[in-house]
Amino acid sequence: MVQEWFDEHNNQFEVLTWPPNSPDLNPIQHLWDVLNKQLRSMEAPPRNLQDLKDLLLTSWCQIPQHTFWDLVEYMPRHKVQRYLLNHPELSVGRRVLDLGCGCGASAIAAKLSGAPHVVANDIDPIAAVATKMNCELNGLEPLPCVTQNLIGSEPEKWDLILLGDMFYDETLTDSLHKWLYKCVNLHRTQILIGDPGRAQFESHDIKTLLYEQARFELPDSVREENYGLTSSTVWWYRPDY
Ligand SMILES: C[S@@+](CC[C@H](N)C(=O)[O-])C[C@H]1O[C@@H](n2cnc3c(N)ncnc32)[C@H](O)[C@@H]1O
């Protein structure tokens, strides 16, 4: 299906030969993990390649259907988009940037909630393709997608910046913190952050400037796949408070 879509739109994109590294754009990575765990838990390990192939096929067929669906439904696990849909007043009439947009779920939620100007940004070009495809699936004109790194650049005047699961790396968290501070200071931009409680985020100074807006519990199968993360929180970053 994806290949057909690429073929139909081949004049609009350069299709890369490598898959995206982000698990949020590629749920199959989580399924490899499920398969890997099943194989490792077997009492008798495979003795040869044919054995391995047979075991993989049997294990694949034993993965319950709901595991596939839970992974697809909960790909954007931070729930910023659910929060936006619940609070359209955050989007109506506003200029919105979804930074590190991944599949574009937050940008799309802002647009569907009434934001007249929404830009999706991600340094992974596959994210731009995924966002365009998701706009199409949601009956929207493709949103503008920017693939340059905006962190550290002179901030534009955004009313709202959305960040979903962007604090997974300490260096990235440091540079984001500096840049977001500048956005608030220069333009009074409102910043909403969704995070499933990653260690790099929980232990960072930025946490002292965040105010909880909503918390969403993750379903069991998603918890299992996310190494003990149990819920996802939407925060308002307020260094001016
Ligand atoms: C964990 S994913 C989150 C995706 C999406 N926000 C979501 O929650 O579904 C992190 C995303 O940030 C993107 N990213 C990493 N560094 C970035 C940067 N400097 N500027 C923009 N996007 C970046 C990655 O390519 C990836 O798509």
The ligand as a Tripos MOL2 file, in Angstrom:
@<TRIPOS>MOLECULE
LIG
   27    29     1     0     0
SMALL
NO_CHARGES

@<TRIPOS>ATOM
      1 C1         10.5670   10.0830   19.3810 C.3       1 LIG1
      2 S1         10.1730   10.8440   17.8740 S.3       1 LIG1
      3 C2          8.6910   11.7390   18.2560 C.3       1 LIG1
      4 C3          7.8750   11.9980   17.0410 C.3       1 LIG1
      5 C4          6.5370   12.7050   17.2910 C.3       1 LIG1
      6 N1          6.6990   14.0010   17.8780 N.3       1 LIG1
      7 C5          5.6630   11.8030   18.1150 C.2       1 LIG1
      8 O1          5.5790   12.0210   19.3070 O.co2     1 LIG1
      9 O2          5.0770   10.8700   17.5680 O.co2     1 LIG1
     10 C6         11.3630   12.1180   17.8030 C.3       1 LIG1
     11 C7         11.3900   12.8200   16.4620 C.3       1 LIG1
     12 O3         12.2340   13.9540   16.5770 O.3       1 LIG1
     13 C8         12.9340   14.1060   15.3690 C.3       1 LIG1
     14 N2         14.0840   14.9760   15.6340 N.ar      1 LIG1
     15 C9         15.2440   14.6740   16.2710 C.ar      1 LIG1
     16 N3         16.0430   15.7580   16.3360 N.ar      1 LIG1
     17 C10        15.3700   16.7720   15.7240 C.ar      1 LIG1
     18 C11        15.6560   18.1560   15.4640 C.ar      1 LIG1
     19 N4         16.8050   18.7130   15.8250 N.pl3     1 LIG1
     20 N5         14.7470   18.9010   14.8210 N.ar      1 LIG1
     21 C12        13.5620   18.3480   14.4180 C.ar      1 LIG1
     22 N6         13.2370   17.0490   14.6320 N.ar      1 LIG1
     23 C13        14.1160   16.2800   15.2780 C.ar      1 LIG1
     24 C14        13.2430   12.6700   14.9600 C.3       1 LIG1
     25 O4         13.5480   12.5940   13.5920 O.3       1 LIG1
     26 C15        11.9510   11.9660   15.3340 C.3       1 LIG1
     27 O5         11.0260   11.9460   14.2750 O.3       1 LIG1
@<TRIPOS>BOND
     1     1     2 1
     2     2     3 1
     3     2    10 1
     4     3     4 1
     5     4     5 1
     6     5     6 1
     7     5     7 1
     8     7     8 2
     9     7     9 1
    10    10    11 1
    11    11    12 1
    12    11    26 1
    13    12    13 1
    14    13    14 1
    15    13    24 1
    16    14    15 ar
    17    14    23 ar
    18    15    16 ar
    19    16    17 ar
    20    17    18 ar
    21    17    23 ar
    22    18    19 1
    23    18    20 ar
    24    20    21 ar
    25    21    22 ar
    26    22    23 ar
    27    24    25 1
    28    24    26 1
    29    26    27 1
@<TRIPOS>SUBSTRUCTURE
     1 LIG1         1 GROUP 0 **** ****
